Amino acid sequence: MIEKTVSGLKLLLFENLAPYGGLTHAVTTRIGGVSPPPFHSLNLGTGTADAAENIEENYRRLAQALGFNLSSVVTSHQVHGDRIASINAIPNRQVQFPRAHALDGYDAFITDKKNIILMVRVADCVPIILYDPTNRVIALIHAGWRGTVASVALKTVEVMIRDYGCSPKTIRAGIGPSIGACCFSVRPDVAVLFHDRFGHNCPYIREASGTIYIDLAGLNWMQLQASGIRAEHIELSGICTACNLHLFFSHRGEQGKTGRFVLCAGLRV
């Protein structure tokens, strides 16, 4: 990934998406905001205990840095599921974002419309971007462990193909920072779900000293490949959020007392 500082905000861009001039995208870090500990400093978690005015100022800074209007943001109250929203227009809001979300219950978004900023918020879950430069279609995915087991990444590609005429051969993908297999251990009841879905010989599920560790990014990489996207078109950040608390919020690494960073993207005019 490419590190870039804009107006004091440290942002990351996917190298394989940076050349496309019609696409705006970024992964935020925790650098450049106004929130105090434990949310320091660019906390974009609208559901956290951070003061609302801090979160609003952080979003204002992000919008200014990337050159978009907050009224153009489309996001949702995420539920760690596999529901996918196709966005054809900015939803009507009685209360403006980031005070409230227009959508509820979605963890993936797809659009081919300009001047809409899609956004997912994470703090260990896997943020994924898909871009088809031929058809000019983008998708963002929030893939937690439940969404990964439910194949939300694979299902999103299928919707892009079915409803937007995309070809997996032309889709470029980026898998952003998330908790790594080094830090993501799961209970036996959760491990059973992964084994049932991906098999006992899956290389992204390993056991060490009686504990099961899951490589969520690897499992989503595997799903994207299974959808037909070429391996060379998938950029994997390889960054563990729990190992890099100086740059990223981590729910596991900070025992739940933390903020959220975002992956956002939109089509330029």
Residue pairs with C-beta under 8 A, 6 or more apart in sequence:
1 12
1 13
1 14
1 15
1 27
1 176
1 235
1 237
1 239
2 12
2 13
2 14
2 15
2 18
3 10
3 11
3 12
4 10
4 11
4 12
4 13
4 26
5 11
5 32
6 65
6 66
7 32
7 61
7 64
7 65
8 31
8 32
8 61
9 28
9 29
9 31
9 32
9 33
9 42
9 61
9 62
9 65
10 29
10 31
10 32
10 247
11 26
11 27
11 28
11 29
11 65
12 26
12 27
12 28
12 29
12 176
12 177
12 237
13 25
13 26
13 27
14 25
14 129
14 174
14 176
14 235
14 237
15 235
16 172
16 174
16 233
16 235
17 23
17 25
17 129
17 131
17 172
17 174
17 235
20 131
20 133
20 172
21 268
22 133
22 136
22 267
22 268
23 131
23 133
23 138
23 265
23 266
23 267
23 268
24 66
24 67
24 68
24 117
24 264
24 265
24 266
24 267
24 268
25 129
25 131
25 174
25 263
25 264
25 265
25 266
26 66
26 263
26 264
26 265
27 127
27 176
27 177
27 237
27 261
27 262
27 263
28 42
28 44
28 62
28 261
28 262
28 263
28 264
29 42
29 247
29 248
29 261
30 40
30 41
30 42
30 43
30 246
30 247
30 248
30 249
30 259
30 261
31 41
31 42
31 247
32 41
32 42
32 61
32 65
33 40
33 41
33 42
33 43
33 54
33 57
33 58
33 61
34 41
34 54
34 57
34 58
34 61
35 41
35 42
35 43
35 50
35 51
35 54
35 55
35 58
35 259
36 54
38 254
38 257
38 258
38 259
39 45
39 48
39 49
39 50
39 54
39 258
39 259
40 259
41 58
42 58
42 61
42 62
42 259
42 261
43 50
43 54
43 55
43 58
43 249
43 259
43 260
44 55
44 58
44 59
44 62
44 98
44 121
44 259
44 260
44 261
44 262
45 55
45 121
45 123
45 249
45 258
45 259
45 260
46 55
46 98
46 101
46 121
46 260
47 77
47 260
48 55
48 258
48 259
48 260
50 259
52 99
55 98
56 98
56 99
59 70
59 97
59 98
60 70
62 262
62 264
63 69
63 70
66 264
68 117
68 266
70 96
70 97
70 98
71 90
71 96
71 97
72 90
72 115
72 116
72 117
72 266
73 97
73 98
73 117
73 119
73 264
74 85
74 87
74 90
74 91
74 102
74 103
74 109
74 111
74 116
74 117
74 118
74 119
75 97
75 101
75 103
75 109
75 118
75 119
75 120
75 121
76 85
76 101
76 102
76 103
76 104
76 105
76 106
76 107
76 109
77 101
77 103
77 104
77 105
78 106
78 107
78 120
78 121
78 142
79 104
79 105
79 106
79 107
80 107
80 125
80 142
80 144
80 145
80 146
80 147
81 105
81 106
81 107
81 146
81 147
81 150
81 152
82 107
82 108
82 147
82 150
82 151
82 152
82 155
83 105
83 106
83 107
83 108
84 106
84 107
84 108
84 109
84 110
84 152
84 155
84 156
84 159
85 103
85 106
85 108
85 109
85 110
86 109
86 110
86 111
86 159
86 163
87 109
87 110
87 111
87 113
87 116
87 118
88 111
88 113
89 113
89 116
90 102
90 116
91 102
91 103
92 102
93 100
93 102
94 100
107 120
107 141
107 142
107 143
107 144
107 147
107 152
108 139
108 140
108 141
108 142
108 152
108 155
108 156
109 118
109 120
109 139
109 140
110 137
110 138
110 139
110 156
110 159
110 160
110 163
110 164
111 118
111 137
111 138
111 139
111 267
112 135
112 136
112 137
112 138
112 164
112 267
113 267
114 266
114 267
114 268
114 269
115 266
115 267
115 269
116 266
116 267
117 264
117 265
117 266
118 138
118 139
118 140
118 264
118 265
118 266
119 140
119 262
119 263
119 264
120 127
120 140
120 141
120 142
120 262
120 263
120 264
121 142
121 260
121 261
121 262
122 142
122 176
122 178
122 241
122 260
122 261
122 262
122 263
123 241
123 248
123 249
123 250
123 251
123 258
123 259
123 260
123 261
124 144
124 178
124 179
124 184
124 241
124 242
124 250
124 251
124 252
124 253
125 142
125 143
125 144
125 145
125 147
125 178
125 179
125 216
126 141
126 142
126 143
126 144
126 148
126 175
126 176
126 178
126 216
126 217
126 220
127 140
127 141
127 142
127 143
127 175
127 176
127 177
127 178
127 262
127 263
128 140
128 141
128 143
128 153
128 156
128 173
128 174
128 175
128 176
128 220
128 224
128 263
129 138
129 139
129 140
129 141
129 173
129 174
129 176
129 263
129 265
130 138
130 139
130 140
130 141
130 156
130 157
130 160
130 171
130 172
130 173
130 224
130 229
131 137
131 138
131 139
131 171
131 172
131 173
131 265
132 138
132 160
132 164
132 166
132 167
132 170
132 171
132 172
133 170
133 172
134 166
134 167
134 170
135 164
135 165
135 166
135 170
136 267
137 160
137 164
137 166
138 265
138 266
138 267
139 156
139 157
139 159
139 160
140 263
140 264
140 265
141 147
141 152
141 153
141 156
142 152
143 152
143 153
143 216
143 220
144 216
145 184
145 186
145 190
145 194
145 214
145 216
147 153
148 216
148 219
148 220
148 223
149 193
149 194
149 197
151 197
151 223
153 220
153 223
153 224
153 227
154 223
154 224
154 226
154 227
157 166
157 168
157 171
157 224
157 227
157 228
157 229
158 227
160 166
160 171
161 167
161 168
167 228
168 227
168 228
168 229
168 230
169 228
169 229
169 230
171 229
171 233
172 233
172 234
172 235
173 224
173 229
173 233
173 234
173 235
174 234
174 235
174 237
175 217
175 220
175 221
175 224
175 234
175 235
175 236
175 237
176 237
176 239
176 263
177 237
177 239
177 240
177 241
177 244
177 247
177 248
177 261
178 216
178 217
178 237
178 239
178 240
178 241
179 216
179 240
179 241
179 242
179 250
179 252
179 253
180 215
180 217
180 239
180 240
180 241
180 242
180 243
181 204
181 206
181 213
181 214
181 215
181 216
181 218
182 213
182 240
182 242
182 243
183 240
183 242
183 243
183 252
183 253
184 213
184 214
184 215
184 216
184 242
184 252
185 211
185 212
185 213
185 214
186 194
186 212
186 213
186 214
188 212
190 212
191 205
191 212
191 214
194 202
194 205
194 212
194 214
194 219
195 202
195 205
198 204
198 205
198 219
198 222
202 219
202 222
203 218
204 214
204 215
204 218
204 219
204 222
205 212
205 213
205 214
205 215
205 219
206 212
206 213
206 215
207 213
217 236
217 237
217 238
221 234
221 236
224 234
225 231
225 234
239 247
239 248
241 248
241 249
241 250
241 253
242 250
242 252
242 253
243 253
245 253
245 254
248 261
249 258
249 259
249 260
249 261
250 258
251 258
